[in-house]
Amino acid sequence: MTDRDGRPSGLTVARWVGIGSLLGVVVAGALFPFAGARRATDTSFALGVLLFGFGVATWGGAVGFGDSMSAVQSHLGGESGWSREGARQAFAVLTWVGAGWAGTAVAASILFVGL
């Protein structure tokens, strides 16, 4: 038998992008009465891109330094349950949520503010 492919399926990615889109709508909608359409969508976009950038940067760190972290944990005798694969999945989720959030903020900005 072959090992199961650990990469996320298209449905999994779509689910996390959808959750990020929902967050983008909620944040922009919550800010709209106080800040107006332009500032609400700009702020929502900034938060989405911040989450996206953090996810990409930390995912890269988990890929690059995952074996080193595992070696340090085994050397120190730590039993935190941290694994390279778990860290990659967690930061990939942050990346996809941030992408959905930022994309929705862009769409809302075009829709409500214009080009």
Secondary structure, 3 states (H helix, E strand, C coil): CCCCCCCCCHHHHHHHHHHHHHHHHHHHHHHHHHHHHHHHHHHHHHHHHHHHHHHHHHHHHHHHHHHHHHHHHHHHCCCCCCCHHHHHHHHHHHHHHHHHHHHHHHHHHHHHCCC
